[in-house]
Amino acid sequence: MADRYLHLTGTAPGRFLTRRLGLPRPTPLLRWSPEIPRLDGALLHLTAGVPAVAGVAEVLDRVGLPVVGGSGRADRTAAIVLDATGVATAAGLGDVYAALHPVVRSLAPGGRVVVLGTVPSPADHHQAAAQQALEGFVRSLAKEIGRGATVQLVRVPGGGGTAEAAESTLRFLLSPRSAYVSGQVIEITAEAPGPGPVADPLTDPAAPLTGRTALVTGAARGIGAAVASVLARDGARVIALDVPGVREELARTADRLGATTLPLDITAPDAAERIAAAAPDGLGVLVHNAGITRDRRLANMPAGHWASVIEVNLDSVLRTTDELLKSGALTRGGRIVATASIAGIAGNTGQTNYAASKAGIIGLVRSLGPRAAADHGVTVNAVAPGFIETRMTAAVPLFIREAGRRLNSLSQGGLPVDVAEAVAWFARPDSAAVNGQVLRVCGQSLLGA
C-alpha cells in the first residue's frame, strides 16, 4: 500500500506543514537497484584510540567506496566507519566523541555510520564497560541522526584478530541493501564453519549464490516472494514452498523467477522428507519464512488459535530443521535463516501466541547456531521484521498503521525487499562468520531495544 504521507512530505506544502506542526519528516530511502548499486560519495575512515584489530583499512578498500582518511575531507561523505576496537576505558570514550562530533553533520542523506567494536570482556570490567557503552552510543545516534541515515555497531573478534571476517557485513551495511536496518549490533564470530563444496571463495560477486539451491517457505507472496526474488537475483536455484491452497499464486511467483514450486504444508509429518527430495543435490540455503497470525487477547483466545500459531511458526521450524540437518540434506557450508519478529522481542497486545512463537525462533538461533556450525558447518541466523508494507499491514486500521510506520527512527514502513536483502546477506558464502545473530529490519522501531 502506498505511503501517502511520505509522498506528501516530499512536496513543498508538505514540508511547510510538517515543519510548522512538528510532524515527522521521513526521507525516502535509497535502496539497491541495478542503477544504484552503491552509495554515492566517499567513505571516511576514523579511529578512536589505538585500533585493537588488524586489517580494517584493507577491508574498507574493498567495499566499493573511495576511502578518505581521518585528516582528509570529501565533497560528499556517503559513509563513516569509526574503528573503536581499541577503546578500553571510560576516558577512551572521549575519543569516540572527538572523532565523530566534527563530521557527523557532513554525512549525506541516506548515509551510513558503522562503529567497529569488540566483544565486552568478562575478565576486564573497564574494557567491558567501555565497549558496552558503544552500544548505547550507537543506538542513540541512530535515533537522532535523521535524513534517512543509519548507524550500526559491528563487534569484531579481538585478541589479535583481523577484520577480514567482517567484510561481508561491512559490504552489506555500507550499501543501499541495508536501507531499513538501523541501531543494530552485529557480532562476528572468531571462527567460521569449515569450508565445504558450496563455501568456496566467490567466483562472481554479482551472483554470490551461484551453484546453491535455496528453499524459501511461505514464498507465494509478501516477504517470502521478495526473499525468493532476491536469492534468485543473486544466482540461487530457488525452490518456492507454500501451502497447496495458494498453488496458483505460488506458480506465478515461481514462473517469474524461473524457480521450482513445492506446494506443501510445512506442518506435514513428512515435510522434511519432501523438502529433501525436492533438492536431491542438497540445500545450500534454507529460509524459514512461513508464518500465520491468530490474534486475540489471551483471555479470549481459543486453544486452537494458540496451537496453530505455535505449530506453524515454531514447532514446524524446529522439526524440519532438525531432520534436514540430521539427514545431511543441508550441505556443509549451508545457511539457515529464520523469520522472527520485533513482536518476539518487545511483545504485542493480542499476540501472546505469535510473540511466543517468534521469541522461540530467537532462542532456536542462539542455541543452535554454534552447534550447527561445529557439527554440520552450517550457520543459523534470523531476521526480525518490524512494520513492513504488505497485504497484512495494509489491512490494519488507519491510525494503527500510521503509528507502525512513524514509530521508528526512519519514520516510515519498510518494504519486503528490505527483509529479503538481509536474508541474502546471511545466505552469502562469505558470511560464514555471521552466526547466531538476530537482525532487526525495522528502521529502529521504538518497540523493543
Helices and strands as residue ranges (DSSP letters): H 4-8, H 12-21, E 42-47, H 56-60, E 67-68, E 77-83, H 93-100, G 104-106, E 107-117, H 125-144, E 150-155, G 164-166, H 167-173, G 176-178, E 184-187, E 213-217, H 222-233, E 237-242, G 244-246, H 247-257, E 260-263, H 271-278, E 283-288, G 298-300, H 303-310, I 311-315, H 316-327, E 330-339, H 343-346, H 352-376, E 379-385, H 391-394, H 398-406, H 416-427, G 429-431, E 438-441
